[in-house]
Amino acid sequence: MLHISPAVTYERIARTYERLLGIDRQNKRCESYCPVRFNAGYRGMDATIDCSLCKNRSTFDDNNCRRGMIKSLSGRGGVDRLLLKRNLVREYSGDSLDTILSIVSFKDDLDLHLSTMSKYGCGKCDASRHHNIMDILETSCDDPIKFQGLIRSLIRDIDPIQGSGHCSHCVERYNAFIRELIKISGIVGRDRSFPREKPVPYVMPRFSNTKILMEPPAESVFIRSYDVEGDNLAHPLHVSIYELPGSLEKLYFVVPWEYAMDENDLALIVGARDRLLKHRPDTIDFLDSSNVRPFFTRHAKTSLAKEAMARNIKMDVSRLESLTAVLVKYTSGLGILEDILNDPHIQDAYVNAPVGLNPLHVVVDGEECASNVFLSESDVESMISRLRAISGRPFSEANPVLDMDLGDFHTRVSVIGSPLTRGLAYAFRRHKKTPWTLPQLISLKMLSPYTAGLLSFLVDGQSSMLVTGSRGAGKTSLLSSLMLEIPQCYRILVIEDTPELPVEDMQRHGWKAQSINTRAAVSGSEAEFQASDALRAALRLGESALILGEVRGLEAKSLYEAMRVGASGNSVMGTIHGASCRDVYERVVHDIGVPPASFKSTDVVVICSTVRPGGSMSRERRVLQVAEVIKGQSNDDPESVFNDLMTYDPSSDELMSSDRIDTGRSESIQKIAKKWGISLEEAGKEILYRGRMKSHIAEAGSMLPQVMEAHNYSRCLNMFRVSCDRNRDADGNIDHFKAEEEWKKWFSRTFFNGA
């Protein structure tokens, strides 16, 4: 029978263990490892390994790196983050770090066990036991992750003491050895388990503190993907959406170009950034917030060119422009947030405090998604300094709320800090880059074509209107689309604290719009005007349509006073928070203090909301109700103040007209018909054909989306009015059929070459 001495057995176990950890015995004495440093970080103890001079790949997947990581962490406890520092930094934390620490702990336990282990038998009675254990250990030596499953197979080798030819003393020792090996590998006991999945690191370039996961979870299911392009993006951003098992949220997965660029480009950006840090500007032009980005763009390009020359790297123009865009984004810009805010599918983005522990969450096409992006404390702290400088508004413990608009990204930012919360929390509400139009809202099924025609008729008829709904219901979107229904010959005054309405876009497309900025409700500066003062100033500017971004405080009293005496001389529209007509009435009358008689200066209330089709987690915006305010009633009961004109039918997902419109009993329509000198029948045709015109544009927009944009829609509106005027008889009545046919021919000729 084969005899293997205990010394040979232990030597083979030790050699197999070394191979398990990736140790090359021949080069063991000459191995050198990257230096490690332990220091206290934001969230505990950080172990930082300097890999800047290392020729390996700086990842746990690399045998040499794995060996160095295990050696560096051996005997150390309380580590919360492991950082492998080079131009592309890898961070292991959370479950990935637990995986590495379990391997380190297994290594430490096995070291201790091998140093005290005695032979497990005489070595003569059953040579197969020697071969079984050695074969298992040698098979698993190249893959630590497989080790647990292979160790489990040793359980079958625990034999009862029976049969001839078996030395009971040897079997007892052998079984004890297997049990000990199983125990230290974590199979037995729930306090620690040997890793089953490979550790996945967070990744960030050295010039960024925002980390991302480079791989989606193993069990995630791919749904769809798309590319995002933008003026400030060096390369298109590839976005993938995954379904996460056991989660109601989906995963918004992105890997920006700079997180996957080659080592040479990373080194160029890092070197150029160091040059920028040493640069001392000759002027103070960069202190002007409007000049910051051009200033850094010029100097970043110069620094990159010098760094490339120093490294003897040839740089073409396109490469220089791409690297410059990245460097500027992470110096004077918002970093990776710029990529995300350029995504047209994003509606909201927010991060909760503490930011280091929570991923960035986004709302994509109405669906809540977690992301693979994790901001850092330093990111949000530097960002608040930049936002404070841009807005000119205070932010401190005495003023822990900041609201402002990022015009370059069409985004409203809200920030809260201590003492309201532990750390900084951000919410980014992204607006459409171009103004919303009614055909676009029709295409999204937010409202029906007939409802769009009715609202257009009411706005053109200079009705006063409140658009109400909960947060995210689409109030501002609908209000901005209704502003385009005001004829371009009228002046429009827009009063808001944080710019959200598309005043500048309307000016470019021919409307006479003027914005008036006021103090923010909770974060304004004393140097800013209050909304009530701005409203009084607006009323002195002559006959104009008045638009209030949000009706919320004392300015409402001034507004209703102006509406009662007709001081505005035109339409008055605004948004207010409320889920129903009753909520609007009670808030305006009881909370704000507007007299009930003054409230009846409001002509129409439009209710917006979000619905969840079929109870799903996705949300879609809908107009639920259009109601008019009854003027002659003296009863102040909210239920008797309103009459429905349009109501939402959830079974058909449509807005249905009430009998007040069908029978001509709508007070609002009657008032406009009287003012225009037309019959109720003509008013009904006006509403119908306006809706048909917008529906025609929406249908064409499915093939050519540009026709629904504001610059083209304004042409369509103007030509529709011209066609109606051309087909008006001596009595002032319009032949709507001829006007529509004439307009359709113009539309086809203009946008589809007559097809």
Beta strands, then each sheet from edge to edge (+ up, - down):
strand 1: 36-41
strand 2: 44-50
strand 3: 79-85
strand 4: 88-93
strand 5: 202-205
strand 6: 211-213
strand 7: 221-228
strand 8: 237-243
strand 9: 250-254
strand 10: 346-351
strand 11: 361-364
strand 12: 367-371
strand 13: 373-374
strand 14: 401-406
strand 15: 411-416
strand 16: 425-430
strand 17: 464-469
strand 18: 491-496
strand 19: 512-517
strand 20: 545-548
strand 21: 572-577
strand 22: 604-611
strand 23: 620-629
strand 24: 642-649
strand 25: 654-657
sheet 1: 1+ 2- 3- 4+ 5- 6+ 13-
sheet 2: 7+ 8- 9+ 12+ 11- 10+ 16- 15+ 14-
sheet 3: 19+ 18+ 20+ 21+ 17+ 22+ 23- 24+ 25-
end
